[in-house]
Every structure is written in C-alpha cells, then in structure tokens.
Amino acid sequence: MLKVLFSSTPERWESYREVLPAKLAAAGVEAEVSLTHAAEEVDYIVLAPGGPIADFAPFTKARAVMCLWAGVENVVANETLTQPLTRMVDTGLRDGMVEWVAGHVLRHHLGIDAHIANPDQCWDPVAPPLARDRPVTILGIGELGAACGQALARLGFPVTGWSRSPKDIPGLTCHHGFEGLRAALAGARIVVLLVPLTPETENLMNAATLALPAPGAVLLNPGRGALIDDDALLEALDTGQIGHATLDTFRIEPLPADHPFWSDPKVTVTPHIASETRPDTASEVIAENIRRAEAGEPLLYLVDRARGY
Ligand code: NAP
C-alpha cells in the first residue's frame, strides 16, 4: 500500500479527502492518502501552497512531488527537493482561466462599467467597436494562455501570442523570445499576462514594455504579481498610456491595505481568484501520475528545474 502525503492545509484536505482516494482507486493504485504520514514512509507528496513542508530532505523514500498549482515559483528553487516535480495542468484550472480572461476582456471591450454606474443618466448611444477591431496580446501561450487566446479568437478578437519557444497555434499570430516581445506588444489594445514567474520574466512589464501597447491599452494580470514593475504601472496609468489594469495577482498577497492599487480608480483588484485547481479533475491528474510513476512511465507535466517552470 503506497503512502501519499497530502501536504496542505486541513481546509484544502477536506475538499480532497474523498475524491483523491477514489480517483487513485479508479486508476488501480492502492494508496493511503493522509495529511500526517511519517516523512520517511512517504512514497509521493501532493503539494499545495500553504502546506507545511519547507525541507524535503526527510522524505528519503519519496519518488515524486506533485504540485496542485500551475505556478511553481515558490518551490522550484528549493534545493532540498531532489525528486521529480510536476505542476498542475487541469481542465478545471484551464476553463476557469478562460472564463476570467474572456469576462474581463469583454468588460473592457464593451465599456460595460459606463452603464453599470451612470448616476448622471448619460444617454450616449455610441456602440462599442467589434472584437475584430480590438487586438489582444497574450504573453505566455502555454496551457492557459493558448486556451484563452483561442477562446478570444473565436469571439473575433485578433490575438497575438508570445512564448519562449516558437509556436504554431491555430487562430493566433505567434512571436517568441525577447526579440519577439516588441512585435507581440506593438499596438495591442488589451494585454494579458500568463507567463510563469521566473528570473527571466520578473518585471516583464516595466516602463519600456508598458510603452509598447496602443495608448490607453488595458492590462490584465492573472499570471503573477512580480511580472509587473508596480511603480512603472502606476506611472503608466497616471499618464494614460495604460487605460486600466485588472490585476488578480500581486507581489504580496493579500494586497496590503495601503497599496496604491486599492485606491487607484484605474485599477481593478481581484483576490487571486482568476482560476483555481478543481479537486475532481486535479485528483485524476495526480492519480494518473502516481500510476505512471509506479509503472515506470514518464510523468505528465514535469517541471524543468533549469527553466523554472
Ligand atoms: P505553461 O503551460 O508553462 O505556459 C507558460 C507560457 O509562458 C509558455 O508559452 C512559455 O513558453 C511562456 N514563457 C515562459 N517563460 C518565458 C519567457 N522567458 N519568455 C517568453 N515566454 C515565456 O503555464 P500555464 O499552465 O499556462 O500557467 C501560466 C501561469 O499562470 C502559471 O505559471 C501561474 O503563474 C499562472 N496562474 C495563475 C492563476 C490564477 O488564479 N491567477 C491560476 C493558474 C495559473 P514556451 O511555450 O516556449 O515554454
């Protein structure tokens, strides 16, 4: 009987304690999943942010560490973690992100705010432009960014994507590498950040890159807070170069009460809810990976420790 440690908070365990054992059983894996196995007995670690493990050294028998989150920036550089590390790719996570991004793109595209709060009863019958006239750029076209880009393309938006390696994604115009960043951002009217946070992508949106989209462009950041130089963004909002920023992720979370993002009328703060790993579908991924590990098959969604994602 394998021992699987669920390293997370007791609250999160509640939403996995039935479904994860059931998915393991359905995958043909005999395992006992618990919050509290003795370290030296653990075969696999399921890891969620907020979990108690900082030092993986005592887990001498553990054969893989499986993160419940897509972003692994808090664990990838941990030198005590010597086992293979996987990240989460989950249909629930993907669909949630597509819905958040599409919703916030359409909010800005249609100018919905002007009609939700209209105390002066302004009657200005100017229809918004069509999606085809509002170019959207997505920085990061992996599992989440590509799905968001294709959903927006289906709505009619011209979508440009940017990645590290060359990509050919139906419906998207693709650029890659830092030499492709300028072309990806030039003229964009909505920019979505979905690159992982790595040493290469920290402060990706800075004074120089915030100047590249069309004046008044909207920035959506469901990626990670440190992808943006906060001061440069506040400056770009002040000058109007960026018309609005809808931010879901921040350098410090919860966003501190005195952070200027809270009071800036051109910033919308959402509390890191763009998308969430869903226990039902994520448990299938964990179960499949443990089955694979036991069968000697390659793991799905392995993190490349050198690249950082
Ligand atoms: P992914 O599949 O690994 O995709 C990452 C994309 O970013 C890939 O296209 C990758 O290029 C590109 N990229 C990475 N480093 C780059 C660089 N230096 N220059 C250019 N492009 C680079 O990741 P994912 O599953 O889509 O998740 C993306 C991020 O979303 C996560 O890391 C996480 O931070 C964030 N997230 C947020 C929430 C939320 O609720 N706010 C929820 C889930 C995830 P290649 O394709 O060439 O590798």
Residues whose N, C-alpha, C, O or C-beta is under 5 A from the ligand:
A	BS01	NAP	A70 G71 M88 G140 I141 G142 E143 L144 G145 W162 S163 R164 S165 L194 V195 P196 L197 E200 P222 G223 R224 D248 H272 I273 A274 S275 E276 Y309
